[in-house]
Each structure stands twice: as C-alpha cells, then as structure tokens.
Amino acid sequence: MRLGEFGAIHSHGLVRVAAATPVVATADPARNAAATIALARQADAEGVDLVVYPELGLSSYAIDDLLLQDALLDGVEEAVSTVCEATRDLGPLLLVGAPVRCRGRLYNTALAISRGRVLGVVPKSFLPNYREYYEKRWFAPGAGVTGQEIAIAGQTAPFGTDLIFAATDLPELVVGVEICEDYWAPIPPSSYAALAGATLLANLSASNIVVGKSADRAHLSAAQSARAMAVYVYSAAGSGESTTDLAWDGQGTVHELGDLLAQSERFAEGAQLLVTDVDLARVRLERMRTGTFNDSAVAHDRPERHFRTVRFEHRPHRRDVGLRRSQRRFPFVPDTRERLDLDCYEAFNIQVHGLARRFQATGGGKMVIGVSGGLDSTHALIVAAKACDRLGVPRTSILGYTMPGFATGQETKANAWALMRALGIEAAEIDIRPAARQLLADLGHPAAQGEPVYDITFENVQAGLRTDYLFRLANQRGGFVVGTGDLSELALGWCTYGVGDQMSHYAVNAGVPKTLIQYLIRWTVSTGQFDEATGSLLTAILGTEISPELVPADEETGALQSTEDRIGPYELHDFFLFHILRYGLPPSKVAFLAWHAWREADAGRWPAGFPAEGRHAYELSTIVHWLEAFLTRFFQLSQFKRSALPNGPKVSAGGTLSPRGDWRAPSDASAAVWLAELRKNGPVA
C-alpha cells in the first residue's frame, strides 16, 4: 500500500466525526440554515465524515409557543431545502435538528442529510415535561412511531424511531440517532439501535446548563458508549439560544467504548466544530469478542424493535488527512496523573493480594526470590515485602538470593544487596560460576576452556542453574519460588523455557508489562510505600540498563549486553502487544497507530511525569522492522513457553497471556498470515 493510502484513516476502520455548535438565531430558520451550512463546509474541508448538530438547531430550542406557528414551521422547511441544496457537493453526513410536521402532529426530530438528500427523519422518543421542560405542550412523542414516511422539502424519506443509517462504501459506519432526553431514559433508544448494528450513536441535544449538569452528561455519554460498545457523539445547544429563563453552554463530547476522546470549550461565544477520529473497526472487534453483546441482541430481537436500515453511498475521500486523535504511546500506562495513581494503586495491590493469598494457601511460610538488581526481580521483591506486611508476618519470610554469574555487573549486584538489606529480608549469595563451569565442561563447551564462545548454551547454563538452585532451596526451606518474568518478556518469548523468567511456583509479574512495571516502582516511591532510603534505591534501579547479564561486557567499549539492542525497544513491543492482544487489530493498523504515536517526539501522549529527556521518535521503517520481529516471536516462536505458564494474577485490562485466561493459542502456529497482512496493507515507499 502506498504511503498516502496507508496514511488515510479510512484504510484502517476509522472515521472522522464532529460535534457542531453553531451560533443560533432565536426563531430565525434562514440564519440558522446559513450557520449550519458554514459549519458543514468547514467540516468538509477538514475531511469529516459525520457532523452532529444540536437539537432543534434550525429553529432554535427555547422559543416555546412559537413552535406552534405555521410561519415558523414553513420557514424551517425552507431552511431544510436550503441546507440540502447547499450541501449537495459536500462529503459529511449531517444530523440536523428541526421541528417537523407529520400527519397532523409536530415532532422534535433529527434529519439525516447526505449530499443534499434527506435519508430519513428520526423523532424524539421521550419528551421531558418536568421542572423547566414543557415539550409535550408542543410535540408528539416519537416512541412507537415506526415504519412511516414523511414528505419534507420536496423529498420523501423514511420517518420513525426505527431508522439506522449505513454507508454502503464504508461498511463500519452505521449510525443510530437519539435526541437529548432519550439518553436520560432508563433504556435509551440508542441501546436498541446498537443491538441492531449501529456502531456510532449520535445525540442532538439542547440541554440547558445548571451547576453539575455537565458532569452528568459526560457520565451518561461515557456509560452509553461503554454499555452499547459504540462511539457516542453528543452536541448540546450553545450561544444564541434565548436566555429568558435558562442558560446554555454548548457542550460537545465524543466517547468511544467508555473513553473520552474529545470535548469542546464550554460557554464559547463563537461557533465551534469539535473534530476527532473514531475507531469503528475497534468497536466491531470489541463486539465480536464479547459474546454478551450478541446474546443481548438475540434476546431483544422482537418485531416491535426491528430497525429499517437506510443505506447510502457515502463516497469517503480516502485521502491522508492525518490523525485527529490523541494516540497514547504507552497504552498499558494511563497518561493523566489522577488515572495513573489509581491504576498503579490497583495494579500493585492486585499483585500483593494475589501473592498473599498464595502464601497463605501453601502453608510453607517462605517465599524464595532470585534478586538480580534489575527491574523485574526488584518489583517482585517489593510486592513480596508488601504481602508480608499485609499478612502481618515478618519480612524474613522472604528468602532473597543473588546469584552472580559470568557477566553480573557490580552495580546491579550492589543494588540487589542494598535492596534486600533495606527491606529486611533474609538474604544470601550463591556464586553459580563454579557449577556453570562444571556443566559447561560436561557439555564439552569451549567456554569451559576459557574460549569466548558466548552462545545460547552459555547463556542458558547460567539461567538454568539459577532456577535449579531456587527450586531446590524452596524444597529445602519449605517455601515456594516467586517468579519475576513479566508480560512483555512472555509475549516475545524472551525467557528460557523452564527457568526463572518463565517458570516458578507463582508468577506474580506475569500480568504486568515492562512499561507499567517502571511506573509501578515509581509509584511506590512517590506514594511513600517504603522508607526514604528504600525509595532512593528503587529510583537508582530504574536507571539501570535492561540486560540479562549473561554475556561479559565488550572488552573494548565496556558495553553491557543489551536486551533492547537484541529484540527491540520494549516501549514499541508493549504498544504492539496491547493492540494485538486486547483488540485483535491487523498489523497494518498497528503500524499506522504506532507511526502516529511515535513519528515525532511530541506527536503522541506521554504518561504523566514522563521525563522530557526520554522523549524521542521512531521512523516508520523502524516501527515496521520491529513489528515484523514481534509478529514472528509472538505468533510463531514463543507460544510453547506460554502454554506452560505457572499461575499468576491478571493485572491489566490489556490482557494476560496465561493459557487459562485471555490468550489460548496453539504452540505450532505460523506467523505467515500476520506478516502477509502487514506486507500487503502496510506502507510501501
């Protein structure tokens, strides 16, 4: 795929939506039509696919009994004709609010207009008639109005609450519509529209503002997008509405599967167009993997809830218009301080709680951990220390062993000892080099004779011996081995089969990716989980190179063996893992999202507190290179290791690789189909 087509959002199941807030003119349909058209033209220029306007935007909302004047309603119908004629050559699907007469009644409606054609008219189901609202004075409720047609603006269109709108040339764009009060109902009409196939739900609202109501709207939109597994676009009336007795803030929001993607400025004086890109392919995949959604659709499949699908040719532009969506670089790590603190609190305590329960269940009274001074063993150790505190048992219930090998660095060894002493555990050291030399000699390996042959056997002899010692020590001392390997290593297979990173009695880190472990350790420091001296040690450990320390440092440069030089950056691999494991995205789309997240140093969203000196960019070619490596390792080379994983707690909503949990796969699969998809649909210079 050429770079331009690869860069187009439509190639990856995304569409561009907008919540429009025109400055309305009270009871002046002609001026309101002009304001509607102006924002439609702006949206077209920005590559928008769908624009949602406020409720009764062509008449304005707060005009009371003027709604029953034929002159006004005639003016509204003329305004509809004007909007249709002026937008005939524009791309976006427009959802415009207007009071409409039908069969001797007046309805509060949303008109779906595409390229000058009225696709359908959806009446408001539920009319508020309490406190400041008197809508039943003017309007007929739309609930139960189905299967009808309406003549409007010289066109005939479907009319009813049973309409969804589906683009024939953008199959994931299926739109359901409701109006203001509808989503304050116990079961919003959009719930049924979603069960009928709508992936994008729109709310045209004129909700006036009072203190605290903005948060209520946001909660409802977030909840409905999560419960209906959909995108929810909300647009409320703003400047220009009558303030005789009420006020308006023009709140616009876009939520996707419960997440807030964008929100407009409230109380703005001018017109606004809130634009963002939504991922409808992600919606489809989420529904596909969550059987409850389809089960609910079947359970509610009754004749009175059947929908008519209005199909239309959308003619998407399919050009590269960038990505109007804040793309997180670290999807396992929240990017706001409040959410980061909450998630770290939960993740850390999930691990502590899981390990504490396993400690109680074993009855042995001891936890055995190999402590290297690296990130993973450090994190497992502090989780174990907190588990002891939680249970009210002494930290000497933890048996920590540092086991230096041929390449163990003095810094990491010193950190390991300092941390064990600071935490007050029972600590010891076992030098594995004599046993390793004997084993290498038994194997006839050249390294036993002093030759610098540092192959996989050389590395695994050391890794295997450490695990052998830990398991036998656990037997001897009546305890169990706490694993240190993390989710990222398991995804890549960067762990020797049957040894510490892959095998233990309880894999406490197996649900935590490398990028999150770093933040969990930082969180324990910033929240004072340990004393100041321990916190300083943890901070120092965070700054060390990620290395297995199995091969001696380079004699000329002194450079240590680097894991990331060998297998690629963990920050990229964690990005790939999240989107493939959690959502099942195709590799080409993962590359597209990674490119937008990492193409510039400040292009994506960094987690709160991320150091400025660590912010950098990746070329697209680099992203694709490491993605190919990830696909091969994840799908083809590593599953046999994951199929034999010990128990360990699921921590992140991003998923786990336990064969008893989120990921069950054959050990002898091929990565060919994923590599082929990337090469077919990925970027070509």
C-alpha positions in Angstrom: 0.0 0.0 0.0 1.4 3.4 -1.0 2.2 5.7 1.9 -0.6 8.1 1.1 -3.3 5.4 1.1 -1.6 3.8 4.2 -1.9 7.2 5.9 -5.6 7.5 5.2 -7.8 6.9 8.3 -10.5 5.1 6.2 -8.0 2.4 5.3 -7.9 1.4 9.0 -11.5 1.5 10.0 -11.5 5.0 11.4 -13.9 7.8 10.5 -13.8 11.5 11.3 -16.7 12.9 13.3 -17.6 16.4 14.5 -19.9 17.8 17.2 -21.1 21.2 15.7 -22.2 24.1 17.9 -23.4 26.9 15.6 -24.4 30.3 17.0 -28.1 30.1 16.5 -30.5 32.9 15.9 -33.6 32.7 18.0 -36.6 31.7 15.8 -34.8 32.6 12.6 -34.6 29.5 10.4 -32.9 31.2 7.5 -30.0 32.5 9.6 -29.7 29.1 11.3 -29.6 27.3 7.9 -26.7 29.6 7.0 -24.9 28.8 10.2 -25.5 25.1 9.7 -24.1 25.3 6.1 -21.0 27.2 7.2 -20.0 24.5 9.7 -20.8 21.8 7.1 -18.4 23.4 4.7 -15.7 23.7 7.4 -16.2 20.0 8.2 -15.9 19.0 4.6 -12.6 20.9 4.3 -11.3 19.1 7.3 -12.3 15.6 6.0 -15.1 15.0 8.4 -17.5 12.1 7.7 -20.3 12.9 10.2 -21.5 16.1 11.7 -23.9 16.2 14.7 -25.7 19.5 15.3 -27.8 20.5 18.4 -31.4 19.7 18.9 -33.9 22.0 17.0 -30.9 23.8 15.6 -32.8 25.1 12.6 -35.5 26.8 14.7 -33.5 27.2 17.9 -34.8 25.4 21.0 -36.0 27.9 23.6 -38.8 29.5 21.7 -41.8 28.0 23.5 -45.2 28.6 21.8 -43.5 30.0 18.7 -43.1 26.3 17.8 -46.8 26.2 17.0 -46.7 29.0 14.5 -47.1 27.9 10.8 -44.9 30.8 9.6 -42.0 29.5 11.7 -42.6 25.9 10.6 -42.8 26.9 7.0 -39.5 28.7 7.5 -37.9 25.6 9.0 -39.0 23.5 5.9 -37.5 26.2 3.6 -34.3 26.0 5.8 -34.1 22.2 5.3 -34.3 22.8 1.5 -31.6 25.4 1.7 -29.3 23.1 3.7 -29.9 20.2 1.3 -29.2 22.3 -1.8 -26.0 24.0 -0.3 -24.5 20.6 0.9 -25.2 18.6 -2.3 -21.5 18.5 -3.1 -20.2 18.1 0.5 -19.0 14.8 1.9 -20.2 14.7 5.5 -23.4 13.0 6.7 -25.3 15.8 8.6 -27.6 15.2 11.5 -29.6 18.4 11.8 -32.3 19.2 14.4 -35.6 20.6 13.4 -39.3 20.8 14.4 -41.2 18.8 11.7 -44.9 18.4 10.9 -46.2 14.9 10.1 -49.7 13.5 10.0 -51.2 16.4 11.8 -48.7 16.3 14.7 -45.5 18.2 15.4 -42.3 16.3 16.2 -38.9 17.2 17.5 -36.7 15.5 15.0 -33.2 14.8 13.7 -32.8 14.9 9.9 -30.1 12.7 8.3 -28.8 14.6 5.2 -26.2 13.2 2.8 -25.1 15.1 -0.3 -28.4 17.0 -0.5 -30.6 14.0 0.1 -32.8 13.6 3.2 -32.0 10.0 4.2 -34.5 9.8 7.0 -36.1 11.7 9.9 -35.9 10.4 13.4 -38.4 11.8 16.0 -37.5 12.2 19.7 -38.8 9.3 21.6 -39.1 10.7 25.1 -40.3 14.3 25.8 -39.4 15.9 29.1 -42.3 17.6 30.8 -41.0 18.3 34.3 -39.2 21.2 36.0 -38.3 23.7 33.3 -39.4 21.4 30.4 -42.8 21.6 28.7 -42.1 19.7 25.4 -45.4 17.8 25.5 -47.1 21.2 25.1 -45.8 21.3 21.6 -44.6 18.0 20.4 -45.9 14.4 20.0 -43.7 11.7 21.4 -41.8 9.6 18.8 -41.9 6.4 20.9 -43.7 3.7 18.9 -43.6 5.7 15.7 -42.2 3.2 13.2 -42.4 2.2 9.6 -43.6 5.6 8.3 -42.6 8.0 5.6 -42.6 11.8 5.5 -42.7 14.4 2.7 -40.3 17.2 3.5 -38.5 19.9 1.5 -39.7 18.3 -1.8 -38.4 14.9 -0.8 -39.9 11.7 0.6 -38.0 10.0 3.3 -38.4 7.2 5.9 -39.8 8.5 9.2 -39.7 6.8 12.6 -37.6 5.8 15.6 -36.7 2.6 13.8 -34.0 4.0 11.5 -30.3 3.4 11.3 -28.1 4.8 8.5 -25.4 2.6 6.9 -22.8 3.7 4.4 -22.5 1.1 1.6 -18.9 2.1 0.8 -17.7 2.4 4.4 -19.2 -0.7 6.0 -18.4 0.0 9.6 -20.2 3.4 9.5 -23.7 2.6 10.8 -25.3 5.5 12.6 -28.1 5.4 15.2 -29.7 8.7 16.3 -31.5 9.9 19.5 -32.4 13.3 20.8 -31.5 14.8 24.2 -33.9 13.3 26.8 -33.8 10.0 25.1 -30.5 9.1 26.7 -31.7 10.1 30.1 -34.3 7.3 29.9 -33.6 4.0 31.7 -33.2 2.2 28.4 -32.1 4.8 25.7 -33.4 4.2 22.2 -29.7 4.1 21.1 -29.3 0.8 23.0 -31.7 -0.9 20.6 -30.0 0.9 17.6 -26.7 -0.5 18.8 -28.1 -4.0 19.1 -29.4 -3.6 15.5 -25.9 -2.9 14.3 -25.3 0.8 14.8 -21.6 1.4 15.6 -21.9 5.2 16.0 -24.6 6.8 18.2 -25.4 10.5 17.9 -27.3 12.7 20.3 -28.7 16.1 19.2 -29.3 17.9 22.4 -30.5 21.3 23.6 -29.8 20.5 27.3 -29.7 23.8 29.2 -26.9 24.1 31.7 -27.2 24.2 35.5 -24.4 23.6 38.1 -23.2 20.0 37.9 -25.1 19.0 34.7 -22.0 18.9 32.5 -20.6 16.0 34.5 -24.0 14.2 34.3 -24.0 14.5 30.5 -20.4 13.3 30.3 -21.2 10.3 32.6 -24.2 9.3 30.5 -22.3 9.6 27.3 -19.4 7.6 28.6 -21.7 4.9 30.1 -23.7 4.6 26.9 -20.7 4.3 24.7 -19.3 1.6 27.1 -22.6 -0.3 27.6 -23.6 -0.2 23.9 -20.0 -0.9 22.8 -20.1 2.1 20.4 -19.0 5.6 19.7 -21.2 8.3 21.2 -21.2 11.8 19.8 -23.1 14.4 21.8 -23.8 18.0 20.8 -25.7 20.5 23.0 -27.1 23.9 22.2 -24.9 26.9 22.9 -24.6 30.6 22.2 -27.6 32.3 20.6 -30.3 30.4 22.4 -32.8 32.5 24.4 -31.7 33.1 28.0 -35.2 34.3 29.1 -35.2 31.7 31.9 -32.3 29.3 31.0 -28.7 29.3 30.0 -26.6 27.2 27.6 -23.0 26.0 27.4 -22.6 24.3 24.1 -21.0 21.2 25.5 -19.8 18.7 22.8 -18.2 15.4 23.6 -17.1 12.3 21.7 -16.7 9.0 23.6 -15.5 5.6 22.3 -16.1 2.4 24.3 -16.3 4.5 27.5 -13.2 6.6 26.8 -13.5 10.4 26.3 -11.7 11.2 23.0 -12.6 14.9 22.7 -14.6 17.7 24.3 -15.4 21.2 23.2 -14.9 24.5 25.0 -18.0 25.4 27.1 -19.6 28.8 27.1 -17.8 29.8 23.9 -19.1 32.9 22.1 -18.5 31.8 18.6 -19.3 28.7 16.6 -17.4 25.5 17.3 -16.6 22.4 15.4 -15.2 19.6 17.7 -13.4 17.2 15.4 -11.9 13.8 16.2 -11.3 10.4 14.6 -13.1 7.4 16.0 -12.2 3.8 15.5 -15.3 1.9 14.3 -13.2 -1.2 13.5 -12.3 -1.3 17.2 -16.0 -1.2 18.0 -16.7 -4.1 15.7 -13.9 -6.2 17.1 -14.9 -5.5 20.7 -18.5 -6.6 20.0 -17.2 -9.7 18.2 -15.0 -10.8 21.1 -17.7 -10.0 23.7 -20.4 -12.6 23.3 -22.8 -10.9 25.7 -23.4 -8.2 23.2 -24.7 -10.6 20.5 -26.6 -12.6 23.1 -28.4 -9.4 24.2 -29.2 -8.6 20.6 -30.8 -12.0 20.2 -32.7 -11.7 23.5 -34.2 -8.4 22.4 -35.0 -9.4 18.8 -38.7 -8.6 18.8 -40.8 -7.3 15.9 -41.6 -4.0 17.6 -37.8 -3.4 17.9 -36.8 -4.2 14.4 -35.0 -1.4 12.6 -35.0 -0.2 9.0 -31.5 0.2 7.6 -31.3 3.2 5.3 -28.3 2.6 3.0 -26.5 5.4 1.3 -23.4 6.0 -0.8 -21.0 8.0 1.4 -18.2 8.3 -1.0 -15.4 8.7 1.5 -12.5 10.9 0.4 -9.8 8.3 1.4 -7.0 10.8 1.4 -4.4 11.3 4.1 -5.8 13.9 6.4 -3.6 13.0 9.4 -4.9 11.5 12.6 -7.2 13.7 14.7 -7.0 11.5 17.8 -4.7 11.6 20.7 -2.7 8.4 20.4 -1.1 7.1 23.6 2.4 5.8 23.2 2.1 3.6 26.3 -1.4 2.0 26.2 -0.7 0.0 29.3 0.1 3.2 31.2 -2.5 5.9 31.9 -1.5 9.4 30.7 -3.1 11.5 33.4 -1.7 11.8 36.9 -5.1 11.0 38.5 -5.7 7.9 36.4 -2.0 6.8 36.7 -2.1 6.9 40.5 -5.4 5.0 40.6 -4.2 2.3 38.1 -0.9 1.9 39.9 -2.7 1.5 43.2 -4.9 -1.1 41.8 -2.2 -3.0 39.9 0.2 -3.1 42.8 -2.5 -4.3 45.2 -3.7 -6.9 42.8 -0.2 -8.4 42.8 0.1 -8.0 46.6 -3.3 -9.6 47.2 -2.6 -12.5 44.8 0.8 -13.3 46.3 -0.5 -13.0 49.8 -3.3 -15.5 49.1 -0.9 -17.9 47.5 1.4 -17.6 50.5 -1.5 -18.5 52.8 -2.5 -21.4 50.6 0.9 -23.0 50.5 1.4 -23.2 54.3 5.1 -23.3 53.9 5.9 -20.0 55.4 8.7 -18.9 53.0 8.9 -17.1 49.6 12.1 -17.7 47.6 13.1 -15.0 45.1 16.2 -14.6 42.9 17.2 -10.9 43.2 19.4 -9.6 40.3 19.1 -5.8 40.9 17.1 -5.5 37.7 13.6 -4.1 37.2 11.6 -7.3 37.3 13.1 -9.0 40.3 13.1 -5.7 42.2 9.4 -5.3 41.6 8.6 -8.9 42.6 10.6 -8.4 45.8 8.8 -5.2 46.8 5.4 -6.9 46.1 6.5 -9.8 48.3 7.6 -7.3 51.1 4.1 -5.7 51.0 2.4 -9.1 51.0 4.3 -9.9 54.2 3.2 -6.6 55.7 -0.4 -7.2 54.7 -0.4 -10.6 56.3 1.4 -9.4 59.5 4.3 -11.8 59.0 8.0 -10.8 59.2 9.8 -9.9 56.0 12.3 -12.5 56.9 9.7 -14.9 55.4 11.3 -13.8 52.1 14.4 -15.6 51.2 16.3 -13.5 48.7 19.3 -14.8 46.7 21.7 -13.0 44.5 23.4 -15.5 42.2 26.3 -13.8 40.3 27.3 -15.4 37.0 30.0 -14.7 34.4 28.6 -11.2 33.4 27.0 -10.0 36.6 27.7 -6.3 37.0 29.0 -4.8 40.2 26.3 -2.1 40.1 23.3 -4.4 39.8 24.8 -6.8 42.4 25.3 -3.9 44.8 21.8 -2.7 44.2 20.4 -6.2 44.9 22.2 -6.5 48.2 21.3 -2.9 49.2 17.7 -3.5 48.5 17.5 -6.8 50.3 19.1 -5.3 53.4 16.8 -2.2 53.2 13.7 -4.4 53.1 14.9 -6.5 56.0 14.5 -9.9 54.2 16.7 -12.9 54.8 19.4 -12.5 52.1 22.2 -14.7 50.8 24.5 -15.1 47.8 25.3 -18.2 45.8 28.1 -17.9 43.2 26.9 -20.1 40.3 30.1 -19.8 38.3 31.8 -23.0 39.6 28.7 -25.1 38.9 28.4 -23.4 35.5 32.0 -24.2 34.6 31.4 -27.8 35.5 28.3 -28.1 33.5 29.9 -26.4 30.5 32.8 -28.8 30.8 30.4 -31.8 31.0 28.8 -30.5 27.8 32.2 -30.0 26.1 31.6 -26.4 25.6 34.6 -24.2 24.5 33.8 -21.6 27.2 34.9 -24.2 29.9 38.4 -23.9 28.4 38.3 -20.1 28.5 37.3 -19.5 24.9 35.0 -16.5 24.4 32.1 -18.5 22.9 29.0 -16.8 24.2 26.2 -18.7 22.5 22.7 -19.6 23.7 24.1 -22.6 25.6 26.5 -20.4 27.5 23.6 -18.1 28.5 21.1 -20.8 29.4 23.5 -22.8 31.5 23.6 -19.8 33.9 19.9 -19.1 33.7 19.0 -22.7 34.3 21.3 -23.1 37.2 19.8 -20.1 39.0 16.4 -21.7 38.6 17.6 -25.1 39.8 19.1 -23.5 42.9 15.9 -21.6 43.6 13.6 -24.6 43.3 15.9 -26.8 45.5 16.2 -24.0 48.0 12.4 -23.8 48.2 12.3 -27.6 48.8 14.9 -27.3 51.5 13.4 -24.3 53.3 9.7 -25.3 52.9 8.7 -22.4 50.6 7.8 -21.6 47.1 9.5 -19.8 44.2 8.2 -16.3 43.3 8.6 -15.7 39.5 10.0 -12.5 38.2 9.3 -12.6 34.5 6.9 -10.0 33.1 4.2 -9.9 30.4 6.5 -8.3 27.8 9.1 -11.0 28.1 6.4 -13.7 27.8 5.0 -12.0 24.7 8.4 -12.0 23.0 9.5 -15.4 24.3 12.5 -13.6 25.9 12.7 -16.2 28.6 14.4 -19.5 28.7 12.0 -22.4 28.9 11.8 -23.9 32.3 13.8 -21.2 34.1 13.1 -18.3 36.3 11.7 -15.8 33.8 9.3 -18.5 32.5 8.9 -21.0 35.3 8.2 -20.6 39.1 5.6 -21.7 41.6 3.7 -18.3 41.3 4.4 -15.8 38.5 3.5 -12.6 40.3 4.7 -10.3 37.5 3.3 -12.3 34.6 0.4 -9.9 34.1 2.4 -6.7 34.1 4.2 -5.3 31.0 7.7 -3.9 31.2 6.5 -0.3 30.6 4.0 -0.5 33.5 6.5 -2.1 35.9 8.6 1.0 35.7 5.7 3.2 36.7 4.6 0.8 39.5 8.1 1.1 41.0 8.0 4.9 40.6 4.5 4.9 42.2 5.7 3.1 45.3 8.4 5.7 45.7 6.2 8.8 45.1 3.4 7.5 47.4 5.8 6.5 50.3 5.1 2.8 50.2 8.6 2.3 51.6 11.0 4.4 53.7 13.1 7.1 52.0 16.3 5.1 51.8 14.5 2.2 50.0 12.8 4.7 47.7 16.3 6.1 46.7 17.5 2.6 45.9 14.4 1.9 43.8 15.0 5.1 41.9 18.6 4.1 41.2 17.5 0.7 39.9 15.1 2.4 37.5 18.0 4.0 35.8 20.0 0.8 35.0 20.2 -0.8 31.6 17.8 -3.6 30.9 20.2 -6.6 30.5 20.1 -10.3 31.2 23.8 -10.0 32.2 24.7 -13.4 30.8 27.4 -12.3 28.4 30.5 -10.4 29.6 30.8 -6.7 28.7 32.5 -5.8 25.5 36.3 -5.7 26.2 36.8 -2.5 24.1 33.8 -0.4 24.9 32.7 -1.9 28.2 29.1 -2.0 26.9 26.8 -4.4 28.7 24.7 -7.0 26.9 21.5 -5.0 26.0 18.2 -6.7 25.7 16.6 -4.0 23.7 19.5 -3.9 21.2 18.8 -7.6 20.6 15.0 -7.8 20.4 13.9 -4.1 20.1 12.5 -1.4 22.3 10.1 -2.6 24.9 8.0 0.6 24.5 7.3 -0.4 20.9 6.7 -4.1 21.7 4.3 -3.2 24.5 2.4 -0.9 22.0 2.2 -3.8 19.6 1.2 -6.3 22.3 -1.7 -4.2 23.6 -3.3 -3.5 20.3 -3.0 -7.1 19.0 -3.8 -8.9 22.3 -6.6 -6.6 23.5 -8.3 -5.7 20.3 -7.0 -8.1 17.6 -6.0 -5.3 15.3 -4.4 -6.2 12.0 -0.6 -5.5 11.8 -1.0 -2.8 9.2 -3.3 -0.8 11.5 -1.0 -1.4 14.5 1.8 0.1 12.3 -0.4 3.1 11.4 -1.3 3.8 15.0 2.3 3.4 16.2 3.5 5.7 13.4 1.2 8.5 14.6 2.1 7.9 18.2 5.9 7.9 17.7 6.5 9.8 14.4 7.5 13.0 16.3 9.0 13.5 19.7 5.8 15.3 20.8 3.3 13.6 18.5 1.6 11.3 20.9 0.6 11.3 24.6 3.2 10.6 27.2 2.3 9.3 30.6 2.2 11.8 33.5 5.7 12.5 34.8 7.5 11.0 31.9 11.0 12.7 31.7 11.5 15.1 28.9 14.9 13.7 28.1 13.4 10.3 27.4 11.0 11.6 24.7 12.1 10.6 21.2 10.7 9.5 17.9 10.8 6.4 15.7 10.9 6.3 11.9 8.2 4.3 10.2 10.7 1.9 8.8 12.0 1.2 12.3 8.4 0.6 13.6 7.7 -1.9 10.8 11.0 -3.7 11.3 10.4 -4.3 15.0 6.7 -5.1 14.3 7.7 -7.9 12.0 10.1 -9.2 14.7 7.2 -9.0 17.2 4.8 -10.9 15.0 7.3 -13.7 14.4 8.2 -14.1 18.0 4.7 -13.7 19.3 2.7 -15.9 17.0 5.3 -18.5 15.9 8.2 -18.8 18.2 7.0 -18.3 21.8 3.6 -19.9 22.4 5.0 -23.2 23.7 6.5 -21.3 26.6 3.3 -19.5 27.4 1.3 -22.8 27.3 3.3 -24.0 30.3 3.0 -20.9 32.5 2.5 -21.1 36.2 -0.3 -19.3 38.0 -0.2 -15.6 38.3 -2.8 -12.8 38.7 -4.2 -10.9 35.7 -3.4 -7.2 36.3 -4.1 -5.1 33.2 -7.3 -4.7 31.2 -4.9 -5.0 28.3 -4.9 -8.7 28.9 -2.8 -11.6 30.1 -1.0 -14.4 28.2 -2.0 -17.2 30.6 -3.3 -20.3 28.7 -6.1 -20.2 31.3 -7.0 -16.6 30.6 -7.1 -14.1 27.7 -4.8 -15.9 25.3 -5.2 -19.5 24.2 -3.3 -20.5 21.1 -1.6 -23.4 19.5 2.1 -23.8 20.1 2.8 -24.8 16.5 1.1 -21.9 14.7 2.7 -19.8 11.9 3.0 -16.1 11.8 2.7 -16.1 8.0 -0.8 -14.6 7.7 0.1 -11.6 10.0 3.3 -11.0 8.2 1.5 -11.2 4.8 -1.2 -8.7 6.0 1.5 -6.2 7.1 3.3 -6.6 3.7 0.1 -6.3 1.7 -1.6 -3.4 3.6 1.4 -1.8 5.3 3.4 1.1 3.9 5.3 0.9 0.7 7.6 3.8 -0.2 
